[in-house]
Amino acid sequence: MFSSIFISCLLQIPYLLWAYNSSECYWRITEEFHHEGDVVIGAFFPLHMIYTGNKLPHATEPYFYTDLHLQYNFKNYQFVLALVFAIEEINRNPHLLPNTSLGFDFRNVQYVERGILENAFIWITGHKHYYIPNYNCRKKSKPAAVLTGTTLAASAQVGTLLQLYKTPQLTFGPFDPILGDQRQFSSLYQMAPKDTSISLAVLALMLHFKWSWVGLILPDDHKGIHIVSELRRELESNRVCIAFVEMILGTWSSFSNKFWKNLGKIQNSSANVIIIYGDTYSLQGLMRNIGQLLMTGKVWILNAQWDYTNHADYFLLDSFHGSLIFSHHLEESSEFTNFIRTVNPYKYPEDNYLPKLWFLFFKCSFSEIDCHLLENCHPNASLELLPRHIFDIVMSEESYNIYNAVYTVAHSLHEMSLQQVQMQPYTNGKKQMTFFSWQLHPFLRNIYTNNHMRGQKDSDGKKKLSSDYDILNFWNFPKGLGVKVKVGTFSSNAPLGQQLSLTEQMIRWPLRFTKIPHSVCHKSCGPGFRKVVLEDRVVCCYDCIPCPDNEISNETDVDQCVKCPESQYANTEKKHCLQKTVSFLTHEDPLGMALTTTALCLSALTTVVLGVFVKNRDTPIVKANNRALSYTLLITLTICFLCSLLFIGRPNTATCILQQTIFGVAFTVALSTVLAKAITVVIAFKVTFPGRMVRWLMISRAPNLIIPICTLIQLVLCGIWMATSPPFIDQDAYAEHGHIIILCNKGSAVAFHCVLGYLCSLALGSYSMAFLSRNLPDTFNEARFLSFSMQVFFCVWVTFLPVYHSTKGKVMVAMEVFSILASSAALLGLIFAPKCYIILLRPDRNSLNLIKHETHSGRNKHLNH
């Protein structure tokens, strides 16, 4: 940091050496000059500073040309040319101030109170050696008004004196609310518009480029305090956060510890965009040091046309290259540019600054006799050829205000001349105006209010200053180019959303950035993520988390993800919603195919078993176990196996109803058949001395009535279910990612569980009866197999319930099919497998002799017990 300052100081040695070899005429020529006219406007402009004794100018300010006595800022010379240009236009206009010529008295204003007041007294009194209050020594010309600027201090000091004489004062510097106090400065008129919309303009730019993390640098004065609250309110209300706020004192020296500390804070800040608000003079020390530090990694947003081009050194890089500048909208004036091209010291011999410019830059020399400039200069010499850091031919905002101020005075004089009652007599065929400067105020106020040059009127007829801004992009690479290119506009009067207009293709950013810079506290949350504000941090400092399931974000920095419609699902990156495919348990699915094959095979196997029983219907083992009930059970099991096919395939209303009805009725028949078998065994073997009633039960086969009775009860339950809340087709969009599962909704969960509960009660009853008869003496006693099959059946369906409720979609349907097949297969296998084994593989055991022998031995054994 300090090395760059040291190098910059070394580079100033040529300027100091030049100062000792300059021509004597260069610094002997007076600095004030006069342009004759019937009415004179005073002009107090800061063009140079005078040093006395051994005091030398600052060697660290390369943008000022210095000698042993003077320090020049030739860029401000445009103020004088704007004044000359306006006065010449008015004097040529036959319709404005006819027969009256305008002139001016120019006086250089130094940044010293005594010098400013001294020049003001001389101009007011017309006497250079002593001051006579309330007395004017002017004889030829009439003083009309005074133009002052560019700083608040200069205008306020002159204004305090002019207030005593009621002399109109027009300022061309930045608008300042202190000067707008009519109680203190009733004779002062500010030509610069107020920055009424600068906060809105800056905000629009931040939102356009999505800059949400910015720094603020402002002068530590009344304007800085006012604008920081305004900017903070506008920015933070639109979620643009402020990384830091630096209030800079204009009196800080370049080597102040606090100054360097704050510059380091600015340089190391994560904010790539920094807003600087102020005027050229309040923060000139800061700007100079930023330039020397080569802060090329920041985008500077500025509110005025700073004199960056004054920083002429030998570096290629410039800290302010790529900056964006908000400047009040100015009407383009090609006439002024053409006028500057024609200006030379021979055209305006009374101008004492032009000879010095020509001497410095166009190799002209002075006559040793009278110090007049000789015509031995560079051919085609023109101000247009000067580097931009020395002089700019494009009209600045201050020059534009001077131009408007001159026209405001001219129109006021014109109105006063038209209404003047007492006129002076003709002198040499011309009329001369007779007035005092204070008499001009009513006309000035009228013209100033109407603001014919740039203002508008609101509904109350009051002045409404322009709220339009030009957005300029500063091109200064290589350093010295110094071009300010208009890249956009801001108009607060335009409809919302159309106030800012930018041509992004024309913007040149600082060399560090290859595209539009980002200035955020945290890296942007891309598509598929959303922002989460961190605790104890501003809203701009956040973290990024992925969107929840089935939610997406297809933009950056979203606060909330958007949920996909039920018919769509989020892709893996959670950036887009994709259409879900309709799915159900089909016969083509591996799971559906396996279940279908199993159901068909088991139903076929049951049919085969039924055929075996029918073929061997007269054998003892078939007859001994109630042949009719066995047939009924096998047929019912075949239906149970086949009813599972209703659950596979695309469901419809009919299948949804048939699924539950056939399932409930078929299993009721099967279980009631098993119950009837178990009761028959108990009746046959438990009654030692059968009475008439028991004998009738055995002969009439009354236990078989259990089947229709139990079935009727189940039919009633199913009827109530179907009448109140029947099953229907439903969709499950969440069970399987990317799919909409079509399935049958049970309708009434209570009815479904009642059907299952009834089946389980039948199974429990069958198990109880079979368990009681498990040890009865009989060769073909199937009570054990019945009880064991009921245990398996009961376990399957008790296990089914929690698993069923914990699954969704096709798995849930498959679980129900599996339970149907498993429970039916348990009945088939455990009850009929032993019988088929004897019939098919051990026919020797399927005979009456074996039955009698086993029965006799069994009874003896039973009697012994």
Secondary structure, DSSP 8 states (H G I E B T S, - for coil): -HHHHHHHHHTTHHHHHHHHHS-HHHHHS-S-EEE--SEEEEEEE--EEE--TT----TT-TTSEE-SSEEE-GGGHHHHHHHHHHHHHHHH-TTSSTT--EEEEEEE--S-HHHHHHHHHHHHH--SS---TT-----S-EEEEEEE-SSHHHHHHHHHHHHHHT--EEE-S---TTTT-TTT-TTEEE-S---TTHHHHHHHHHHHHT--EEEEEEESSHHHHHHHHHHHHHHHHTT-EEEEEEEE-TT--TT-HHHHHHHHHHHH-S-SEEEE-S-TTTTHHHHHHHHHHT-TT-EEEESS---GGG---S-S--TTTT-EEEEE-----HHHHHHHHH--TTT-TT-SSHHHHHHHHS---B-TTT--B-S---TT--GGGS-TTT---S--HHHHHHHHHHHHHHHHHHHHHHH-SS---EETTEE-----GGGGHHHHHHHHHHTTTT-EE-TTS-EE---EEEEEEEE-SSTT--EEEEEEEEETTS-TT-SEEE-GGG----TT-SSS----SS----TTEEEEE-TTS-TTSEEEEE--TTEE--SSS-SS-EE--TTEEE-TTSSSEEE-EEE---SSSHHHHHHHHHHHHHHHHHHHHHHHHHHTTTSHHHHHT-HHHHHHHHHHHHHHHHHGGGGSSS--HHHHHHHHHHHHHHHHHHHHHHHHHHHHHHHHHH-SS--HHHHHHHHHTGGGGHHHHHHHHHHHHHHHHHHHS--EEEEESSSSTTEEEEEEE-S-HHHHHHHHHHHHHHHHHHHHHHHHTTT---TT--HHHHHHHHHHHHHHHHHHHHHHHH--HHHHHHHHHHHHHHHHHHHHHHHHHHHHHHHHH-GGGSSHHHHHHHHHHHHHHHHH-
